[in-house]
Structures are given as C-alpha cells and as structure tokens.
Amino acid sequence: MKKGLKIVLIVVGIIFVVGVIGFQYLKSNGLSGQYANTDAKEGQIKVACVGDSITYGHGISDWAENNYPAQLQKILGDDYHVANFGSSGACVNPNGDQPYISREVYQNGLDYEADVLVFMLGTNDSKPENWTNMDDFMKNYKELLDSYLNGANRPSKIYVGLCAEAYYTEKNDPETGIAGYDIQPAIVDEIAAEIEAYFAQYEAKVKIIDVHSLTEAHPEWFVKDGIHPNNDGARAIAEFVAESIQ
C-alpha cells in the first residue's frame, strides 16, 4: 500500500472513530435530538409526553434511562407505554424561532394516538424573540393543545404541565431579566400562572400538573444553565406526573 493512501485511510479512520464517540456523547447527554421511542404493545395505555427540551431531556446524564418520560415509564410499569415527544428549543408561537408545529415530532405525537396526554410547553415562548403578549400566547397555546383533542382518537386523560422554574446563574445578570438560552424567568412565572388560572375552570376535563411549584426553590435539581432539570429534577418531575396519572 502506498504511503499516501495509508495516511488517508488512517485519517479517515480517526475521523470515523471521533465521530462515533462524539455522537455517543451527544446522545448520552440528551444533545443528539434522537429518540428512543418504541411501539406500544396491545393493551398498554399510551402516554404521550409533549414538550420542549425539559421533556426531551437536554443535559440529562445517561439520557435514554433518565429523561423524565423514561423515568415515568419505569414508575408506571408495563401497563403503560410512555413516549417522549419533547423537542429542544420548541415554542408554542407558530411564528417564533422554533415552532413546535414545524417539528417532525409534532406529527409523530398526533399519529401516536395517545390515551393520556401530558402537555408541557411555554418556557421557550418567554424568549424576547418569541414573546409578544399573554393573549397571543394563550391563543396559540390553546390552538396547539386543541390539535391533539380534535381528532378521532381524543386522549381520555389530558394533563397540562406548568413550565418548570427558570433560574438565573452566576453567568446571568438578573437586572437584564434574561437567564440562560434567553429565557426570561419573570415571563415564565407569568406563563405558568396564566395557564393555571385558565385551566382551573376546566378541571373536570383538563388536569393541571404544577411542575412550576414543584421545581420552585430547588435550584439543585437543575444543570448549570439553570433552565434544564438534571437527573434528580427529571426524577422529581416523573414522580409528580406519575402521581397525577395514577
């Protein structure tokens, strides 16, 4: 083998190995955008977890085992089939920077035909580029939620999860009102309160899961960015959701 060709093959081999290792790192920490959903077995109660990166599990160590839908599956057991339809960066605003409805996972969630819907979005709508006002947000929120309820296979149980608390870190200046990923914690608080107030009047049809209050005063449940729950935070959310479902 010529020396030049041998060097090329070695370089290609190194690039391949580095690429594989890099992808495995991203996947293991909830950064790959890949999914591990399986097909439900006959008779299982199908639970769709719809949301953003908090649902997907951005920053979760050993992601496939520890993102909150995966932990929820372990808690609920084999009578249930839990699918993760979280999408990192996704917002409710259809004209925002990363609308949930523009993601492939949105249609996958509709096609799943869930028996139980856990719907938790809104954090990314607090970003300055996505935020207009509360009336616009709630209009878009209700329209997106309704898209799961108006089909032939409406979920028998519907839960709306209030946005998790958003924390400032030492890298943020609270005076700007902007935390990690351009999230505005004060707007997140307002969004959670408005969703709760609106759906409280429909308690017989839609149940509220107050993840906002659950994660309030628990900064230790978040990774260094102050926005994404860590493994312990995901576990706390999974247990809280399971308690509501069961």
Phi, psi and omega per residue, in radians:
M1 nan 2.333 3.130
K2 -1.153 2.581 -3.073
K3 -1.044 -0.721 -3.126
G4 -1.083 -0.751 3.138
L5 -1.163 -0.675 3.134
K6 -1.080 -0.728 3.127
I7 -1.117 -0.734 3.127
V8 -1.058 -0.788 -3.129
L9 -1.113 -0.687 3.115
I10 -1.114 -0.786 3.140
V11 -1.083 -0.782 3.119
V12 -1.066 -0.715 3.121
G13 -1.088 -0.744 3.135
I14 -1.119 -0.770 3.131
I15 -1.059 -0.714 -3.136
F16 -1.111 -0.814 -3.120
V17 -1.112 -0.788 3.122
V18 -1.076 -0.695 3.120
G19 -1.099 -0.761 3.131
V20 -1.117 -0.799 -3.141
I21 -1.096 -0.742 -3.140
G22 -1.092 -0.756 3.132
F23 -1.135 -0.725 3.120
Q24 -1.097 -0.633 3.086
Y25 -1.130 -0.817 -3.137
L26 -1.072 -0.774 -3.127
K27 -1.150 -0.700 -3.107
S28 -1.156 -0.392 -3.094
N29 -1.971 0.354 3.062
G30 1.181 0.554 -3.071
L31 -2.028 0.010 -3.016
S32 -1.544 -0.378 -3.047
G33 1.345 0.090 3.101
Q34 -1.471 2.787 -3.141
Y35 -2.114 2.750 3.140
A36 -2.179 0.449 -3.130
N37 -1.187 2.467 3.100
T38 -1.959 3.088 3.083
D39 -1.487 2.434 3.106
A40 -1.223 2.550 3.060
K41 -1.524 2.741 -3.130
E42 -1.028 2.283 3.101
G43 1.629 -0.246 3.119
Q44 -1.278 2.536 3.050
I45 -1.449 2.111 -3.033
K46 -1.569 2.183 -3.123
V47 -2.006 2.078 3.095
A48 -1.750 2.090 3.070
C49 -1.729 1.805 -3.102
V50 -1.761 2.327 -3.125
G51 3.091 -2.807 -3.115
D52 -1.858 -2.545 -3.091
S53 -1.178 -0.423 3.109
I54 -1.183 -0.657 3.046
T55 -1.282 -0.782 -3.110
Y56 -1.052 -0.741 3.128
G57 1.903 0.610 3.108
H58 -1.005 2.208 3.088
G59 1.474 0.020 3.138
I60 -1.318 2.280 3.077
S61 -1.329 2.439 -3.056
D62 0.900 1.009 -2.957
W63 -0.856 -0.841 -3.039
A64 -1.028 -0.470 -3.120
E65 -1.691 -0.422 -2.893
N66 -2.086 -0.083 3.025
N67 -1.094 2.715 -2.956
Y68 -1.079 -0.687 3.066
P69 -1.084 -0.614 3.107
A70 -1.157 -0.714 3.101
Q71 -1.218 -0.602 3.079
L72 -1.074 -0.699 3.100
Q73 -1.025 -0.770 -3.137
K74 -1.101 -0.687 -3.104
I75 -1.236 -0.763 -3.084
L76 -1.281 -0.556 3.096
G77 1.515 -3.020 -2.968
D78 -1.247 -0.223 3.084
D79 -1.239 -0.272 -3.102
Y80 -2.056 2.704 2.989
H81 -2.210 1.983 -3.071
V82 -1.798 2.255 3.119
A83 -2.074 2.425 -3.115
N84 -1.646 1.975 3.076
F85 -2.049 0.608 3.052
G86 -1.384 2.616 -3.135
S87 -2.446 2.000 -3.055
S88 -1.049 2.292 3.110
G89 1.492 -0.102 -3.015
A90 -1.236 2.466 3.108
C91 -2.165 2.848 3.101
V92 -1.301 -0.697 -3.087
N93 -0.971 2.014 -3.120
P94 -1.168 -0.255 3.109
N95 -1.878 0.223 -3.126
G96 -1.376 -3.015 -3.071
D97 -1.253 -0.570 -3.139
Q98 -2.503 1.310 -3.091
P99 -1.090 2.382 3.108
Y100 -1.055 -0.652 -3.076
I101 -1.166 -0.267 3.133
S102 -1.536 -0.101 -3.093
R103 -1.566 2.545 3.100
E104 -1.043 -0.574 -3.098
V105 -1.118 -0.444 3.096
Y106 -1.083 -0.903 3.132
Q107 -1.143 -0.622 3.092
N108 -1.063 -0.672 3.113
G109 -1.161 -0.677 3.083
L110 -1.145 -0.759 -3.121
D111 -1.170 -0.390 -3.121
Y112 -1.124 -0.486 3.117
E113 0.950 1.109 -3.053
A114 -1.200 2.594 2.956
D115 -1.474 -0.555 -3.129
V116 -2.248 2.229 3.124
L117 -1.956 2.184 3.009
V118 -1.990 1.911 -2.951
F119 -1.961 1.974 -3.072
M120 -2.423 1.620 3.126
L121 -2.359 2.859 3.070
G122 2.359 -0.464 -3.089
T123 -1.010 -0.803 -3.090
N124 -1.274 -0.270 3.067
D125 -1.275 -0.236 3.117
S126 -1.352 -0.189 3.123
K127 -1.109 2.480 -3.127
P128 -0.924 -0.642 -3.100
E129 -1.286 -0.276 -3.127
N130 -1.860 -0.358 -3.001
W131 -1.537 2.289 3.004
T132 -2.037 -1.175 3.073
N133 -2.815 2.990 -3.044
M134 -1.197 -0.613 3.138
D135 -1.080 -0.787 3.111
D136 -1.107 -0.756 -3.121
F137 -1.060 -0.861 -3.087
M138 -1.144 -0.622 3.068
K139 -1.059 -0.855 -3.138
N140 -1.154 -0.677 3.134
Y141 -1.066 -0.852 -3.114
K142 -1.149 -0.660 3.118
E143 -1.137 -0.716 3.124
L144 -1.169 -0.785 3.106
L145 -1.080 -0.740 -3.125
D146 -1.071 -0.482 -3.124
S147 -1.123 -0.391 3.079
Y148 -1.509 -0.275 -3.002
L149 -1.837 -0.233 -3.025
N150 -1.655 -0.038 -3.134
G151 -1.414 -3.138 -3.118
A152 -1.215 -0.431 -3.096
N153 -2.008 1.194 -3.138
R154 -1.161 2.346 3.081
P155 -1.013 2.467 3.139
S156 -1.355 -0.406 3.098
K157 -2.290 2.325 -3.072
I158 -2.209 2.209 3.122
Y159 -2.187 2.338 3.015
V160 -1.903 2.162 3.118
G161 -1.619 2.238 3.086
L162 -1.319 2.468 -3.074
C163 -0.881 2.423 3.051
A164 -1.110 2.701 3.072
E165 -1.022 2.537 3.047
A166 -1.994 2.297 -3.041
Y167 -1.985 2.499 2.927
Y168 -1.324 2.643 3.049
T169 -2.135 -3.132 -3.135
E170 -1.143 -0.268 3.125
K171 -1.501 -0.171 -3.087
N172 -1.857 2.651 3.003
D173 -1.833 1.852 -3.099
P174 -0.962 -0.441 -3.133
E175 -1.138 -0.421 3.105
T176 -1.378 -0.336 -3.088
G177 1.367 0.087 -3.071
I178 -1.974 2.209 3.065
A179 -1.857 -2.800 -3.124
G180 -1.032 2.565 3.122
Y181 1.032 0.444 3.133
D182 1.155 0.281 3.090
I183 -1.237 2.425 3.093
Q184 -1.847 1.777 -3.074
P185 -0.943 -0.667 -3.134
A186 -1.123 -0.648 3.111
I187 -1.234 -0.660 3.072
V188 -1.023 -0.760 3.097
D189 -1.038 -0.769 -3.136
E190 -1.135 -0.724 3.130
I191 -1.081 -0.832 -3.139
A192 -1.039 -0.755 -3.132
A193 -1.143 -0.686 -3.116
E194 -1.230 -0.725 3.094
I195 -1.061 -0.777 3.138
E196 -1.082 -0.790 -3.118
A197 -1.117 -0.699 -3.103
Y198 -1.183 -0.841 -3.031
F199 -1.444 -0.171 3.065
A200 -1.058 -0.520 -3.139
Q201 -1.367 -0.156 3.128
Y202 -2.071 0.584 -3.016
E203 -1.018 -0.503 -3.130
A204 -1.219 -0.427 -3.079
K205 -1.888 -0.590 -3.083
V206 -2.242 2.203 -3.139
K207 -1.716 2.493 3.132
I208 -1.714 2.299 3.022
I209 -1.941 1.865 -2.990
D210 -1.448 1.279 3.098
V211 -1.164 -0.475 3.141
H212 -1.084 -0.881 3.117
S213 -1.180 -0.610 3.133
L214 -1.033 -0.749 -3.046
T215 -1.594 -0.118 3.110
E216 -1.148 2.378 -3.140
A217 1.179 0.400 3.068
H218 -2.274 1.075 3.113
P219 -1.096 -0.370 3.125
E220 -1.206 -0.197 3.115
W221 -1.540 0.133 -3.058
F222 -2.142 2.665 3.056
V223 -1.283 -3.124 -2.975
K224 -1.089 -0.369 -3.110
D225 -1.355 -0.198 3.107
G226 1.340 0.035 -3.076
I227 -1.968 -0.679 -3.028
H228 -1.802 2.233 3.092
P229 -1.067 2.534 3.016
N230 -1.521 -2.947 -3.099
N231 -1.023 -0.719 3.133
D232 -1.166 -0.693 3.108
G233 -1.143 -0.725 3.106
A234 -1.113 -0.669 3.106
R235 -1.116 -0.758 3.139
A236 -1.088 -0.733 3.114
I237 -1.132 -0.768 -3.141
A238 -1.055 -0.762 3.133
E239 -1.130 -0.679 -3.127
F240 -1.175 -0.750 3.110
V241 -1.147 -0.751 3.141
A242 -1.061 -0.713 3.119
E243 -1.043 -0.700 3.121
S244 -1.182 -0.756 -3.104
I245 -1.192 -0.700 -3.076
Q246 -1.390 nan nan
